[in-house]
Amino acid sequence: ALYCAKIVSYAQGFMLMREAAKENGWNLNYGGIALMWRGGCIIRSRFLGNIKEAFTRNQQLSNLLLDDFFRDAITSNQNSWRQVVSKATLWGVPVPAMSAALAFFDGYRAERLPANLLQAQRDYFGAHT
C-alpha cells in the first residue's frame, strides 16, 4: 500500500513538472532530475533509479503510471492498497495521503466518472460551455 501511494506521489510530482515545463518553455531532463535527487537529497532511494530508467525508455513519458515497471507494480499491489485504505477507514484511522493517492489513481484510470454527469448537468441547466 505504501509503495503504491509512493508511486502515485512521484507520478503526480513529475506530472506537475511536465506541466510547468510546458507552461514555461523549459526542457527538463526528468531522468536526470530523479538521479539528482538520489545523489544529493534526503530522498536517497533505489526507487529513483527506476524513475530514471522509465524516462530513459520513453523520454516523452507523460505519466509514470504508464510505464510498464510502475504499471505492473501498481497492478500487482493495488488489492493490498485498497485493503489497507478500507480497513483504516473502517477502524477510524486517518490515512489521508494513502487514500488521496488511491482516489487519484482511480480517477486517472477511469474513462468516465460521476463528475462527468455533474458537469453535463451544469452545462445543460446553467448554459456553461
C-alpha positions as CSV (number, residue, x, y, z in Angstrom):
1,A,0.0,0.0,0.0
2,L,2.8,2.4,0.9
3,Y,4.7,1.5,-2.3
4,C,1.6,2.2,-4.5
5,A,1.0,5.5,-2.8
6,K,4.6,6.4,-3.2
7,I,4.5,5.6,-6.9
8,V,1.4,7.8,-7.3
9,S,3.1,10.6,-5.4
10,Y,6.1,10.6,-7.7
11,A,3.8,10.3,-10.7
12,Q,1.9,13.4,-9.6
13,G,5.2,15.3,-9.0
14,F,6.5,14.5,-12.4
15,M,3.2,15.4,-14.0
16,L,3.4,18.8,-12.3
17,M,7.0,19.3,-13.5
18,R,5.9,18.4,-17.1
19,E,3.1,20.9,-17.0
20,A,5.3,23.6,-15.6
21,A,7.9,22.9,-18.3
22,K,5.2,23.2,-21.0
23,E,3.9,26.4,-19.5
24,N,7.3,28.0,-19.1
25,G,9.0,26.5,-22.2
26,W,11.5,24.5,-20.2
27,N,13.3,21.5,-21.5
28,L,13.6,19.3,-18.4
29,N,15.6,16.1,-18.1
30,Y,13.2,14.1,-15.9
31,G,15.5,11.1,-15.5
32,G,18.4,13.4,-14.6
33,I,16.1,15.1,-12.0
34,A,15.4,11.7,-10.4
35,L,19.1,10.9,-10.2
36,M,19.9,14.3,-8.9
37,W,17.5,13.8,-6.0
38,R,19.0,10.4,-5.3
39,G,22.6,11.8,-5.3
40,G,22.3,14.8,-3.1
41,C,19.0,14.9,-1.3
42,I,17.4,13.2,1.7
43,I,15.5,11.0,-0.8
44,R,18.3,8.5,-1.4
45,S,16.2,5.7,-2.8
46,R,16.9,3.0,-5.4
47,F,13.3,3.8,-6.5
48,L,14.6,7.0,-8.1
49,G,16.7,4.8,-10.4
50,N,13.5,3.1,-11.6
51,I,12.2,6.5,-12.4
52,K,15.3,7.3,-14.3
53,E,15.0,4.1,-16.3
54,A,11.4,4.8,-17.1
55,F,12.3,8.2,-18.7
56,T,15.3,6.5,-20.5
57,R,12.9,4.0,-22.0
58,N,10.5,6.8,-23.1
59,Q,11.6,10.4,-22.9
60,Q,8.1,11.6,-23.7
61,L,6.5,9.6,-20.9
62,S,3.5,11.7,-19.8
63,N,3.0,9.8,-16.5
64,L,5.0,7.2,-14.6
65,L,1.8,5.1,-14.2
66,L,2.0,4.4,-18.0
67,D,5.5,2.9,-17.8
68,D,5.5,-1.0,-17.7
69,F,7.5,-1.2,-14.5
70,F,5.3,1.1,-12.5
71,R,2.0,-0.1,-14.1
72,D,2.9,-3.7,-13.1
73,A,3.9,-2.6,-9.6
74,I,0.5,-0.9,-9.1
75,T,-1.4,-3.8,-10.7
76,S,0.2,-6.4,-8.6
77,N,-0.2,-4.4,-5.3
78,Q,-3.4,-2.4,-5.7
79,N,-5.6,-5.0,-3.9
80,S,-3.4,-4.7,-0.8
81,W,-3.5,-0.9,-1.1
82,R,-7.3,-1.0,-1.2
83,Q,-7.5,-3.3,1.8
84,V,-5.2,-1.1,3.9
85,V,-7.2,2.1,3.0
86,S,-10.6,0.4,3.6
87,K,-9.5,-1.2,6.9
88,A,-8.0,2.1,8.1
89,T,-11.3,3.9,7.2
90,L,-13.4,1.2,9.0
91,W,-11.2,1.5,12.1
92,G,-11.2,5.2,12.1
93,V,-7.5,5.5,11.4
94,P,-6.8,8.5,9.1
95,V,-4.6,7.7,6.1
96,P,-5.1,10.9,4.1
97,A,-2.1,10.6,1.8
98,M,-2.6,6.9,1.0
99,S,-6.4,7.4,0.4
100,A,-5.9,10.5,-1.7
101,A,-3.3,8.7,-3.8
102,L,-5.8,5.8,-4.3
103,A,-8.5,8.3,-5.3
104,F,-6.2,10.0,-7.8
105,F,-5.2,6.6,-9.2
106,D,-8.8,5.6,-9.6
107,G,-9.7,8.9,-11.2
108,Y,-6.7,8.9,-13.5
109,R,-7.5,5.4,-14.9
110,A,-11.3,5.9,-15.3
111,E,-12.7,7.0,-18.6
112,R,-16.0,8.3,-17.1
113,L,-16.6,9.5,-13.6
114,P,-19.6,10.9,-11.6
115,A,-18.1,14.3,-12.1
116,N,-18.8,14.0,-15.9
117,L,-22.6,13.8,-15.0
118,L,-22.4,16.8,-12.8
119,Q,-20.6,18.8,-15.5
120,A,-23.2,17.8,-18.0
121,Q,-26.0,18.9,-15.7
122,R,-24.2,22.3,-15.2
123,D,-23.8,22.6,-19.0
124,Y,-27.4,21.8,-19.7
125,F,-29.1,23.8,-16.9
126,G,-26.6,26.6,-16.5
127,A,-25.7,27.1,-20.1
128,H,-22.0,26.7,-19.3
129,T,-19.8,25.6,-22.2
